[in-house]
Structure formats: structure tokens, C-alpha cells
Amino acid sequence: MEAEREQRFVHNEEVFRRANERLHDDWNRLGIEAASDALFLCECGDPGCKEAIRIPMAEYEALRGDPAIFILIPGHEDTNVETVEEGAGRDGRYLIVRKRDELS
């Protein structure tokens, strides 16, 4: 049962990531500059999460280069399925987490 819960959690993270990728594309079409903040969804595993993160477009793009990386609101991490990377995002407004290899 625990493995099933973890897979559901990972699936939820991926749903939020796909939504953020669509947001990223929209921000690009609107001409948001790389240094400008854009609004993205928390990519946690909670399907009911409604939190958003302001992050510079360039920083988001750099993080998205690694498919195991997710951005979360502090306190939304689950250390059963991910590890918090060293150094939170700008001003501690978000965490950078890495999904465990066996769940990728």
C-alpha cells in the first residue's frame, strides 16, 4: 500500500509539472523576460494544493533541465519520496527537491 501511495504522490507532482510547463510556454509567448519573476504552481504531491511560487523565468528554466527536480512551497516536501536539495530557492520562498531514483 505504501508503494501505491508513493506512486500516486509522484503522479500528482508530474501533473503540476506539466501545468507549469504550459504556464512557462504562455509566459514566453507573452514576452516575460528571463530575469523577470513569473508565477508557477507548487509541484508537491498534494492534488489539492493551491499554492503558487514566484520565480525568475531563467531560474525555472535552469531547474527544469533536470527531470528529477521539482519546486515546492516549504513544508510541502515528503522525505519518503524526495530529498531537499542544498539551498532553498531565492529568499526561502520555495524548496528545490529531487525525486528518489527508484521513483523517477
OpenMM code with the backbone's topology and positions (N, CA, C; nanometers):
from openmm import Vec3, app, unit

residues = "MET GLU ALA GLU ARG GLU GLN ARG PHE VAL HIS ASN GLU GLU VAL PHE ARG ARG ALA ASN GLU ARG LEU HIS ASP ASP TRP ASN ARG LEU GLY ILE GLU ALA ALA SER ASP ALA LEU PHE LEU CYS GLU CYS GLY ASP PRO GLY CYS LYS GLU ALA ILE ARG ILE PRO MET ALA GLU TYR GLU ALA LEU ARG GLY ASP PRO ALA ILE PHE ILE LEU ILE PRO GLY HIS GLU ASP THR ASN VAL GLU THR VAL GLU GLU GLY ALA GLY ARG ASP GLY ARG TYR LEU ILE VAL ARG LYS ARG ASP GLU LEU SER".split()
positions = [
    Vec3(0.0820, -0.1196, 0.0000),
    Vec3(0.0000, 0.0000, 0.0000),
    Vec3(0.0861, 0.1255, 0.0000),
    Vec3(0.1972, 0.1220, 0.0713),
    Vec3(0.2863, 0.2387, 0.0764),
    Vec3(0.3414, 0.2706, -0.0621),
    Vec3(0.3793, 0.1697, -0.1380),
    Vec3(0.4314, 0.1921, -0.2736),
    Vec3(0.3237, 0.2553, -0.3620),
    Vec3(0.2000, 0.2153, -0.3434),
    Vec3(0.0892, 0.2721, -0.4200),
    Vec3(0.0712, 0.4204, -0.3873),
    Vec3(0.0808, 0.4562, -0.2600),
    Vec3(0.0688, 0.5952, -0.2167),
    Vec3(0.1821, 0.6785, -0.2757),
    Vec3(0.3042, 0.6241, -0.2735),
    Vec3(0.4185, 0.6954, -0.3289),
    Vec3(0.4018, 0.7184, -0.4790),
    Vec3(0.3516, 0.6193, -0.5516),
    Vec3(0.3314, 0.6352, -0.6958),
    Vec3(0.2245, 0.7411, -0.7243),
    Vec3(0.1193, 0.7454, -0.6439),
    Vec3(0.0150, 0.8467, -0.6600),
    Vec3(0.0726, 0.9861, -0.6335),
    Vec3(0.1568, 0.9964, -0.5308),
    Vec3(0.2233, 1.1225, -0.4965),
    Vec3(0.3083, 1.1707, -0.6139),
    Vec3(0.3883, 1.0812, -0.6697),
    Vec3(0.4747, 1.1149, -0.7831),
    Vec3(0.3903, 1.1556, -0.9033),
    Vec3(0.2821, 1.0854, -0.9270),
    Vec3(0.1928, 1.1214, -1.0375),
    Vec3(0.1401, 1.2636, -1.0192),
    Vec3(0.0990, 1.2981, -0.8982),
    Vec3(0.0477, 1.4324, -0.8709),
    Vec3(0.1545, 1.5380, -0.8970),
    Vec3(0.2789, 1.5107, -0.8565),
    Vec3(0.3879, 1.6043, -0.8841),
    Vec3(0.4028, 1.6272, -1.0341),
    Vec3(0.3943, 1.5195, -1.1094),
    Vec3(0.4114, 1.5299, -1.2541),
    Vec3(0.2979, 1.6070, -1.3193),
    Vec3(0.1777, 1.5964, -1.2667),
    Vec3(0.0644, 1.6739, -1.3183),
    Vec3(0.0918, 1.8226, -1.2997),
    Vec3(0.1378, 1.8626, -1.1797),
    Vec3(0.1692, 2.0038, -1.1550),
    Vec3(0.2846, 2.0498, -1.2439),
    Vec3(0.3830, 1.9625, -1.2669),
    Vec3(0.4949, 1.9991, -1.3541),
    Vec3(0.4455, 2.0270, -1.4955),
    Vec3(0.3589, 1.9411, -1.5492),
    Vec3(0.3062, 1.9637, -1.6846),
    Vec3(0.2289, 2.0960, -1.6911),
    Vec3(0.1540, 2.1266, -1.5864),
    Vec3(0.0825, 2.2553, -1.5827),
    Vec3(0.1821, 2.3709, -1.5839),
    Vec3(0.2914, 2.3572, -1.5080),
    Vec3(0.3932, 2.4625, -1.5055),
    Vec3(0.4627, 2.4772, -1.6397),
    Vec3(0.4827, 2.3678, -1.7091),
    Vec3(0.5442, 2.3773, -1.8408),
    Vec3(0.4536, 2.4533, -1.9369),
    Vec3(0.3231, 2.4341, -1.9253),
    Vec3(0.2289, 2.5110, -2.0077),
    Vec3(0.2317, 2.6583, -1.9672),
    Vec3(0.2375, 2.6851, -1.8358),
    Vec3(0.2496, 2.8241, -1.7898),
    Vec3(0.3767, 2.8879, -1.8460),
    Vec3(0.4868, 2.8145, -1.8398),
    Vec3(0.6141, 2.8644, -1.8908),
    Vec3(0.6005, 2.9035, -2.0380),
    Vec3(0.5390, 2.8165, -2.1165),
    Vec3(0.5185, 2.8467, -2.2584),
    Vec3(0.4342, 2.9731, -2.2761),
    Vec3(0.3297, 2.9865, -2.1946),
    Vec3(0.2445, 3.1058, -2.2024),
    Vec3(0.3219, 3.2309, -2.1643),
    Vec3(0.4026, 3.2232, -2.0573),
    Vec3(0.4818, 3.3404, -2.0170),
    Vec3(0.5776, 3.3800, -2.1289),
    Vec3(0.6373, 3.2804, -2.1936),
    Vec3(0.7267, 3.3099, -2.3069),
    Vec3(0.6513, 3.3809, -2.4194),
    Vec3(0.5333, 3.3316, -2.4530),
    Vec3(0.4535, 3.3938, -2.5596),
    Vec3(0.4146, 3.5370, -2.5241),
    Vec3(0.3971, 3.5625, -2.3948),
    Vec3(0.3612, 3.6979, -2.3506),
    Vec3(0.4833, 3.7893, -2.3400),
    Vec3(0.6017, 3.7338, -2.3600),
    Vec3(0.7228, 3.8142, -2.3604),
    Vec3(0.7830, 3.8413, -2.2237),
    Vec3(0.7531, 3.7576, -2.1250),
    Vec3(0.8152, 3.7736, -1.9931),
    Vec3(0.9657, 3.7519, -2.0098),
    Vec3(1.0443, 3.8452, -1.9612),
    Vec3(1.1899, 3.8370, -1.9757),
    Vec3(1.2494, 3.7354, -1.8798),
    Vec3(1.3669, 3.6827, -1.9147),
    Vec3(1.4324, 3.5783, -1.8366),
    Vec3(1.4568, 3.6199, -1.6914),
    Vec3(1.4881, 3.7461, -1.6674),
    Vec3(1.5170, 3.7916, -1.5313),
    Vec3(1.3908, 3.8247, -1.4524),
    Vec3(1.2767, 3.8284, -1.5191),
    Vec3(1.1516, 3.8649, -1.4526),
    Vec3(1.0899, 3.7455, -1.3814),
    Vec3(1.0247, 3.7750, -1.2684),
    Vec3(0.9520, 3.6712, -1.1970),
    Vec3(0.8270, 3.6318, -1.2743),
    Vec3(0.7961, 3.5043, -1.2680),
    Vec3(0.6717, 3.4520, -1.3243),
    Vec3(0.6080, 3.3633, -1.2176),
    Vec3(0.4809, 3.3437, -1.2282),
    Vec3(0.4069, 3.2657, -1.1306),
    Vec3(0.3968, 3.1215, -1.1766),
    Vec3(0.4352, 3.0280, -1.0883),
    Vec3(0.4264, 2.8852, -1.1158),
    Vec3(0.3582, 2.8161, -0.9981),
    Vec3(0.3026, 2.6999, -1.0245),
    Vec3(0.2360, 2.6224, -0.9207),
    Vec3(0.3371, 2.5453, -0.8372),
    Vec3(0.3051, 2.5257, -0.7100),
    Vec3(0.3832, 2.4351, -0.6249),
    Vec3(0.3707, 2.2965, -0.6874),
    Vec3(0.4825, 2.2260, -0.7019),
    Vec3(0.4826, 2.0950, -0.7661),
    Vec3(0.4827, 1.9814, -0.6643),
    Vec3(0.4159, 2.0026, -0.5522),
    Vec3(0.4107, 1.8986, -0.4491),
    Vec3(0.3145, 1.7875, -0.4901),
    Vec3(0.3103, 1.6827, -0.4113),
    Vec3(0.2264, 1.5679, -0.4430),
    Vec3(0.0841, 1.5781, -0.3952),
    Vec3(0.0459, 1.6888, -0.3317),
    Vec3(-0.0902, 1.7061, -0.2811),
    Vec3(-0.1809, 1.7551, -0.3938),
    Vec3(-0.2760, 1.6737, -0.4390),
    Vec3(-0.3608, 1.7146, -0.5510),
    Vec3(-0.4476, 1.8364, -0.5205),
    Vec3(-0.4671, 1.8691, -0.3941),
    Vec3(-0.5476, 1.9842, -0.3567),
    Vec3(-0.4681, 2.1111, -0.3335),
    Vec3(-0.3371, 2.1065, -0.3547),
    Vec3(-0.2523, 2.2234, -0.3296),
    Vec3(-0.2905, 2.3365, -0.4250),
    Vec3(-0.3018, 2.4560, -0.3690),
    Vec3(-0.3367, 2.5734, -0.4494),
    Vec3(-0.2322, 2.6833, -0.4354),
    Vec3(-0.1146, 2.6476, -0.3848),
    Vec3(-0.0074, 2.7451, -0.3623),
    Vec3(0.0657, 2.7755, -0.4927),
    Vec3(0.1190, 2.8966, -0.5012),
    Vec3(0.1950, 2.9389, -0.6190),
    Vec3(0.3288, 2.9963, -0.5744),
    Vec3(0.4246, 2.9921, -0.6640),
    Vec3(0.5615, 3.0365, -0.6382),
    Vec3(0.5997, 3.1389, -0.7436),
    Vec3(0.6580, 3.2499, -0.6994),
    Vec3(0.7149, 3.3484, -0.7939),
    Vec3(0.8627, 3.3142, -0.8079),
    Vec3(0.9035, 3.2915, -0.9319),
    Vec3(1.0418, 3.2520, -0.9591),
    Vec3(1.0830, 3.3152, -1.0925),
    Vec3(1.2085, 3.3625, -1.1022),
    Vec3(1.2534, 3.4168, -1.2310),
    Vec3(1.2466, 3.3099, -1.3406),
    Vec3(1.2054, 3.3516, -1.4573),
    Vec3(1.1935, 3.2586, -1.5700),
    Vec3(1.3232, 3.1812, -1.5930),
    Vec3(1.4367, 3.2499, -1.5907),
    Vec3(1.5648, 3.1835, -1.6171),
    Vec3(1.5952, 3.0779, -1.5113),
    Vec3(1.5610, 3.1072, -1.3863),
    Vec3(1.5852, 3.0113, -1.2790),
    Vec3(1.4959, 2.8886, -1.2967),
    Vec3(1.3707, 2.9105, -1.3311),
    Vec3(1.2799, 2.7985, -1.3558),
    Vec3(1.3333, 2.7119, -1.4703),
    Vec3(1.3765, 2.7765, -1.5787),
    Vec3(1.4285, 2.7028, -1.6934),
    Vec3(1.5504, 2.6192, -1.6559),
    Vec3(1.6391, 2.6744, -1.5730),
    Vec3(1.7583, 2.6003, -1.5305),
    Vec3(1.7203, 2.4786, -1.4467),
    Vec3(1.6238, 2.4945, -1.3582),
    Vec3(1.5805, 2.3825, -1.2741),
    Vec3(1.5122, 2.2749, -1.3574),
    Vec3(1.4356, 2.3141, -1.4569),
    Vec3(1.3633, 2.2177, -1.5398),
    Vec3(1.4573, 2.1333, -1.6242),
    Vec3(1.5830, 2.1713, -1.6334),
    Vec3(1.6795, 2.0922, -1.7087),
    Vec3(1.7023, 1.9546, -1.6493),
    Vec3(1.6659, 1.9363, -1.5243),
    Vec3(1.6805, 1.8069, -1.4567),
    Vec3(1.5409, 1.7527, -1.4289),
    Vec3(1.5004, 1.6442, -1.4950),
    Vec3(1.3630, 1.5942, -1.4799),
    Vec3(1.3298, 1.5413, -1.3396),
    Vec3(1.4291, 1.5198, -1.2558),
    Vec3(1.4035, 1.4710, -1.1199),
    Vec3(1.3838, 1.5844, -1.0198),
    Vec3(1.3985, 1.7091, -1.0658),
    Vec3(1.3879, 1.8267, -0.9786),
    Vec3(1.2455, 1.8825, -0.9822),
    Vec3(1.1956, 1.9204, -0.8645),
    Vec3(1.0646, 1.9828, -0.8509),
    Vec3(1.0781, 2.1039, -0.7600),
    Vec3(0.9899, 2.2043, -0.7778),
    Vec3(0.9889, 2.3216, -0.6906),
    Vec3(0.8637, 2.3152, -0.6035),
    Vec3(0.8849, 2.3399, -0.4736),
    Vec3(0.7758, 2.3280, -0.3779),
    Vec3(0.7756, 2.4441, -0.2801),
    Vec3(0.6599, 2.4702, -0.2237),
    Vec3(0.6471, 2.5617, -0.1113),
    Vec3(0.7095, 2.4915, 0.0105),
    Vec3(0.7892, 2.5617, 0.0926),
    Vec3(0.8441, 2.4987, 0.2136),
    Vec3(0.7323, 2.4374, 0.2983),
    Vec3(0.7584, 2.3152, 0.3435),
    Vec3(0.6610, 2.2412, 0.4220),
    Vec3(0.5791, 2.1437, 0.3397),
    Vec3(0.5886, 2.1509, 0.2077),
    Vec3(0.5128, 2.0615, 0.1206),
    Vec3(0.5945, 1.9396, 0.0774),
    Vec3(0.7190, 1.9319, 0.1202),
    Vec3(0.8045, 1.8202, 0.0821),
    Vec3(0.7649, 1.6933, 0.1578),
    Vec3(0.7945, 1.5780, 0.0989),
    Vec3(0.7722, 1.4477, 0.1613),
    Vec3(0.9022, 1.3698, 0.1476),
    Vec3(0.9750, 1.3587, 0.2572),
    Vec3(1.1072, 1.2948, 0.2536),
    Vec3(1.0999, 1.1443, 0.2305),
    Vec3(0.9793, 1.0878, 0.2237),
    Vec3(0.9661, 0.9472, 0.1874),
    Vec3(0.9863, 0.9264, 0.0378),
    Vec3(0.9644, 1.0307, -0.0417),
    Vec3(0.9727, 1.0167, -0.1871),
    Vec3(1.0703, 1.1133, -0.2524),
    Vec3(1.1234, 1.2084, -0.1754),
    Vec3(1.2140, 1.3079, -0.2343),
    Vec3(1.3112, 1.3594, -0.1292),
    Vec3(1.4206, 1.4170, -0.1772),
    Vec3(1.5181, 1.4788, -0.0874),
    Vec3(1.5266, 1.6271, -0.1205),
    Vec3(1.5430, 1.7070, -0.0172),
    Vec3(1.5565, 1.8509, -0.0358),
    Vec3(1.6996, 1.8791, -0.0774),
    Vec3(1.7156, 1.9498, -0.1877),
    Vec3(1.8481, 1.9873, -0.2360),
    Vec3(1.9046, 2.0978, -0.1477),
    Vec3(2.0352, 2.1066, -0.1434),
    Vec3(2.1001, 2.2126, -0.0661),
    Vec3(2.0601, 2.3481, -0.1204),
    Vec3(2.0326, 2.4378, -0.0311),
    Vec3(1.9996, 2.5744, -0.0707),
    Vec3(1.8592, 2.5866, -0.1251),
    Vec3(1.7761, 2.6509, -0.0509),
    Vec3(1.6390, 2.6746, -0.0974),
    Vec3(1.6425, 2.7789, -0.2075),
    Vec3(1.5317, 2.7941, -0.2727),
    Vec3(1.5201, 2.8956, -0.3755),
    Vec3(1.5342, 3.0344, -0.3162),
    Vec3(1.5310, 3.1302, -0.4007),
    Vec3(1.5511, 3.2691, -0.3625),
    Vec3(1.4680, 3.3078, -0.2403),
    Vec3(1.5337, 3.3659, -0.1415),
    Vec3(1.4685, 3.4167, -0.0208),
    Vec3(1.3911, 3.3100, 0.0558),
    Vec3(1.4193, 3.1842, 0.0324),
    Vec3(1.3497, 3.0772, 0.1027),
    Vec3(1.2026, 3.0659, 0.0658),
    Vec3(1.1624, 3.1254, -0.0464),
    Vec3(1.0216, 3.1203, -0.0878),
    Vec3(0.9809, 2.9845, -0.1419),
    Vec3(1.0788, 2.9051, -0.1823),
    Vec3(1.0474, 2.7716, -0.2317),
    Vec3(1.1638, 2.6782, -0.2058),
    Vec3(1.1355, 2.5490, -0.2111),
    Vec3(1.2370, 2.4453, -0.1973),
    Vec3(1.2605, 2.3802, -0.3324),
    Vec3(1.3803, 2.3305, -0.3473),
    Vec3(1.4156, 2.2507, -0.4636),
    Vec3(1.4311, 2.1087, -0.4114),
    Vec3(1.3508, 2.0162, -0.4647),
    Vec3(1.3574, 1.8771, -0.4199),
    Vec3(1.3899, 1.7881, -0.5374),
    Vec3(1.4502, 1.6742, -0.5048),
    Vec3(1.4849, 1.5736, -0.6052),
    Vec3(1.4094, 1.4464, -0.5731),
    Vec3(1.3368, 1.3993, -0.6722),
    Vec3(1.2645, 1.2727, -0.6566),
    Vec3(1.3667, 1.1601, -0.6450),
    Vec3(1.3408, 1.0642, -0.5551),
    Vec3(1.4318, 0.9497, -0.5404),
    Vec3(1.4384, 0.8714, -0.6702),
    Vec3(1.5568, 0.8188, -0.6999),
    Vec3(1.5822, 0.7479, -0.8255),
    Vec3(1.4827, 0.6360, -0.8528),
    Vec3(1.4482, 0.5588, -0.7512),
    Vec3(1.3597, 0.4453, -0.7750),
    Vec3(1.2178, 0.4877, -0.8099),
    Vec3(1.1859, 0.6158, -0.7927),
    Vec3(1.0517, 0.6649, -0.8249),
    Vec3(1.0496, 0.7453, -0.9538),
    Vec3(1.1658, 0.7715, -1.0110),
    Vec3(1.1733, 0.8532, -1.1332),
    Vec3(1.1155, 0.7795, -1.2514),
] * unit.nanometer
topology = app.Topology()
chain = topology.addChain("A")
for resn in residues:
    res = topology.addResidue(resn, chain)
    for name in ("N", "CA", "C"):
        topology.addAtom(name, app.Element.getBySymbol(name[0]), res)
